[in-house]
Amino acid sequence: MKKEISTVMDLTRYYLHSPQFLALRSRTQKDYEYVIMRCMATPIRLGKTLGDYKLDRLGVADCKIAYQQWVQRGVRTANMSATVMSVLFNMAEEFELVTRNPMRSVKKMQTQPRKVMWTADQVRLFCDTAYAEYKWRSIGLIVQMAYTFAQRIGDMRSLKWDSINFEERRLDLEQSKKRAEVHLPININMFRMLEQQHKDFGFQEYVAPHPFPRNGGYVMYNDKEISYLVNQVKDKAGLPKELTAMDMRRTAITEMVEAGVDTTQIMAVSGHNSP
């Protein structure tokens, strides 16, 4: 094992084919692989990247240098990179390739909680603008569902028709983040939107796919496409740039709190384990 895995890149190659990695959900695998490969290209010293380093020569100081490089792309990005790399180094520690996980000693910066929220008028303007053009139709629906159901954008973009119970007028969803199950009533306006969407796109599995087929089929949007197209709609509608689609869930939950909805009911909607 020690002969086969001598550098951080060697460790990465092993991890990406390991039972631990293959046990992750497909989406998590893609996210981890993307983060890891970016980390491997991080410059450290004398033209060496993190991936070039010998495991037995990689120290805490080297990991701190890498972390500072990641911080330049944002604190959240840096913390995610440090977390994923720590998974790799834990494996190296388990296999006795290193005496300790050097990333464990890197102090992460605290992120400031995001507090940006949409107003009801801004949500309405966004949806009206998106629905006015066929190319943005599914983007409008994804954002509207995230707001209406107080769910994550990722769960709405990947939502499939088998999660919609038209007879009971209910959304039955297993959230991707913590696998919490939520069962949410669908209000009449949203229900009518979904009925129309089903008439037009019910022949394939996704509720809000790309409105135009790709390679002979309909596919869901990825994260980057969502961000890019949401910005297009915001620009057309004249909405503030600081608003993001991910703010919809926070906005909806905050509105429930301010309306005096019982905490237990909010948790049942949001999927949170504790107040």
BELVENGI-V341452 format. One record per residue. N is the residue number from 1. PSI is psi as a letter, one per 40 degrees, with the letter a starting at -180 (* if undefined). D_LAST is the distance of its C-alpha to the last C-alpha in Angstrom with 2 decimals. Layout:
N:PSI:D_LAST
N:PSI:D_LAST
//
This chain:
1:d:45.98
2:d:46.59
3:d:49.55
4:d:47.65
5:g:44.66
6:d:45.85
7:i:44.03
8:d:40.44
9:d:41.52
10:d:42.94
11:d:39.61
12:d:37.92
13:d:40.45
14:d:39.92
15:d:36.12
16:e:36.31
17:e:38.32
18:i:36.51
19:d:34.79
20:d:31.50
21:d:31.70
22:e:33.06
23:e:30.20
24:i:27.76
25:i:27.17
26:d:29.86
27:d:27.73
28:d:26.32
29:d:29.93
30:d:31.12
31:d:28.49
32:d:29.26
33:d:32.98
34:d:32.92
35:d:31.09
36:d:33.36
37:d:36.55
38:d:35.74
39:d:35.11
40:d:38.46
41:e:40.27
42:h:38.89
43:h:41.96
44:c:42.06
45:i:45.57
46:f:49.15
47:e:48.33
48:i:46.30
49:i:43.01
50:d:40.19
51:d:41.41
52:d:44.91
53:i:43.98
54:h:45.11
55:d:42.24
56:e:44.13
57:e:44.71
58:h:41.25
59:i:39.81
60:d:36.78
61:d:38.71
62:d:39.22
63:d:35.52
64:d:34.81
65:d:37.43
66:d:35.83
67:d:32.39
68:d:34.01
69:d:35.58
70:d:32.28
71:d:30.75
72:d:33.44
73:e:31.72
74:i:28.33
75:d:25.84
76:d:23.50
77:d:26.64
78:d:27.80
79:d:24.66
80:d:24.65
81:d:28.37
82:d:28.00
83:d:25.39
84:d:27.66
85:d:30.75
86:d:29.23
87:d:28.98
88:d:32.71
89:d:33.65
90:d:31.80
91:d:34.09
92:d:37.06
93:d:36.20
94:d:35.96
95:e:39.40
96:f:40.75
97:d:41.61
98:i:40.02
99:d:39.63
100:i:36.10
101:h:33.61
102:d:34.58
103:d:31.51
104:d:29.38
105:e:30.99
106:h:30.28
107:h:27.78
108:i:25.49
109:i:25.00
110:h:21.65
111:i:20.68
112:h:19.81
113:h:16.72
114:h:18.26
115:e:17.85
116:h:20.58
117:i:20.02
118:i:22.56
119:i:23.96
120:d:24.77
121:d:28.42
122:d:27.95
123:d:26.28
124:d:29.18
125:d:31.76
126:d:30.51
127:d:30.64
128:d:34.01
129:d:35.41
130:d:34.28
131:e:35.56
132:e:38.84
133:h:39.87
134:d:40.03
135:d:39.22
136:e:35.75
137:d:35.07
138:d:32.59
139:d:30.85
140:d:30.31
141:d:28.93
142:d:26.51
143:d:25.09
144:d:25.09
145:d:23.25
146:d:20.54
147:d:20.10
148:d:20.61
149:e:18.33
150:f:15.66
151:i:16.65
152:i:18.06
153:d:21.71
154:d:22.74
155:d:21.71
156:d:23.53
157:d:26.63
158:e:26.98
159:h:26.24
160:i:29.07
161:d:30.67
162:e:29.92
163:e:26.24
164:h:27.43
165:g:28.42
166:d:30.94
167:d:32.00
168:e:28.61
169:g:27.55
170:i:24.36
171:h:22.77
172:h:22.09
173:h:20.53
174:h:19.70
175:i:17.75
176:d:19.78
177:d:17.32
178:e:15.63
179:f:17.68
180:i:14.96
181:h:16.86
182:i:16.15
183:h:18.67
184:h:18.94
185:i:21.70
186:h:24.03
187:i:25.23
188:d:28.99
189:d:29.49
190:d:27.60
191:d:29.33
192:d:32.69
193:d:31.97
194:d:31.14
195:d:34.24
196:d:36.41
197:d:34.92
198:d:35.61
199:d:39.18
200:d:39.74
201:e:37.80
202:e:37.25
203:e:40.01
204:i:37.83
205:d:34.40
206:i:32.16
207:d:30.77
208:g:31.23
209:i:33.77
210:h:36.27
211:e:38.50
212:h:41.54
213:i:42.31
214:h:42.63
215:f:45.15
216:e:45.72
217:i:42.11
218:h:38.86
219:i:36.06
220:i:32.53
221:i:31.92
222:i:30.85
223:d:28.41
224:d:31.31
225:d:32.89
226:d:29.76
227:d:29.51
228:d:33.26
229:d:33.55
230:d:30.58
231:d:32.38
232:d:35.58
233:d:34.13
234:d:32.60
235:d:36.01
236:d:37.80
237:e:35.55
238:f:35.76
239:i:32.00
240:i:30.70
241:d:30.75
242:e:27.42
243:h:25.58
244:i:24.58
245:d:23.67
246:e:20.49
247:e:19.30
248:d:19.26
249:d:15.87
250:d:14.28
251:d:16.62
252:d:15.77
253:d:11.99
254:d:12.85
255:d:15.49
256:d:13.30
257:d:11.22
258:d:14.70
259:e:16.17
260:e:14.06
261:h:12.63
262:h:10.53
263:d:6.75
264:d:7.95
265:d:10.58
266:d:8.85
267:d:7.15
268:d:10.76
269:d:12.23
270:d:10.52
271:e:10.56
272:i:7.35
273:d:7.16
274:i:3.81
275:*:0.00
//
